[in-house]
Amino acid sequence: MPMRKILAAAAIAAATLAAHAQTSVPNGPNGDNDSIASLRTYEQMVAALKSSVHTSGGAMRYDVLPWKSNGGREIPYVVVGKGATTALIIAQQHGDEMETSDSAVNLARTLSNNSMASTAIRNALTVIIVPRVNVDGFDGRKADGTLITDSQGRVPPWRQNYDKTFSGAGPVPAFYQRGRGYDINRYHAFRPECPLDNPNFPNITTGVVSCENQDLDSTKPYGLADLGKGNPVPEAKNIRWLADKYKPAVTLDLHHQGTRVNDGKMVTASTLWPTADATAQRLLAVDPKAMTRFNAGQAMAKRVVVIIAQTLAQYPYANLSLYPGGTEPGISRNAYGLLGSGSVLLELRGGIGTKSGGYIQKIGYHASYAVLHELARDAGLNGFDPNQAAVLVKPANGLPPNSGQGESEAITAGTVPEGDSDEHDDHHLGN
Ligand SMILES: [Zn+2]
């Protein structure tokens, strides 16, 4: 069975299980987040966020992002606190990585309670949380209420967003699954003056210095030529919009790979800081401050990684390693690092639909909370030595992070000649 089918089957089983069992979530540090069911539908997620806002006594605010999903749904976020330093936490860019969304919803709820710890965080920080970036890739629905389908008739959850524009034969956009949509996490614009840039046009090397700035409307018909006008991925534009509005000191991107469906308790966590050094170097041609900005973001990210390592050392089932991530600048970890934020990937691996689903949620929650706790104490995280990141976190297989572009296809004019066919497993695995 292809990996994707196994994942899809497991995800459906997990969703069904959760719906019946109302799986509860392990206690957080304040023991108050154990009553929220996991694997929420879109409506349940929105209701959970609004309920938390309602009980927060004004500590949390609900809002929706400027661009709707192509399926026509609003993408919610919450803002907690009024502090001078901002942290941005995003989850579930990939629709089939659902436990991370629960981590984010539970974190929002804890941050808005009246404990001393949460109050201290709210006084020092403004925390922006987007618990489900990719709403369509999780449970997108048609107007008649049935689940969306790809061109093979398969239904979500799946990795990509929903944009079936290029379902026919011929070239497809870079990082695009034919008949389904884009990998959101390759489309984050990374130049300060180009918020609507398509980071893969004309390709991920020369695209570094190009700047496309039309607001491409992907809910309307558009073609390959339009890829040279602007960013075709509304979900990526949303996160960039938040980054511009709030200038986060720290950006945390939560991912989950459910590749080990029979894991039982074991969860493996991976993390990585921005690795787009070569892009920062190229950007110097058009932006003299690019390298300084990137280095600052990378150093901050490494301080965050040290906090994550120290926190997860308390959880023996979270066996932390360095994620072998690529250097593509459109990956959120790299893009927001290039914009100067301490931008960190936290990737959690373990079986979904098993007990480890709860562990995954818990790990994401505790790691995120610890980062916010320390950032509230010291906005510079000066007590954490960035040089310790590579000491504390080692590659699982002894290999360093991917030094290439992590991409086997040549990209020309923002497209690949044939792209993923519906029959092939997605090779853009991981973050
Ligand atoms: Zn992912």
Residues whose N, C-alpha, C, O or C-beta is under 5 A from the ligand:
A	BS01	ZN	H94 E97 H255 H256 G430 N431
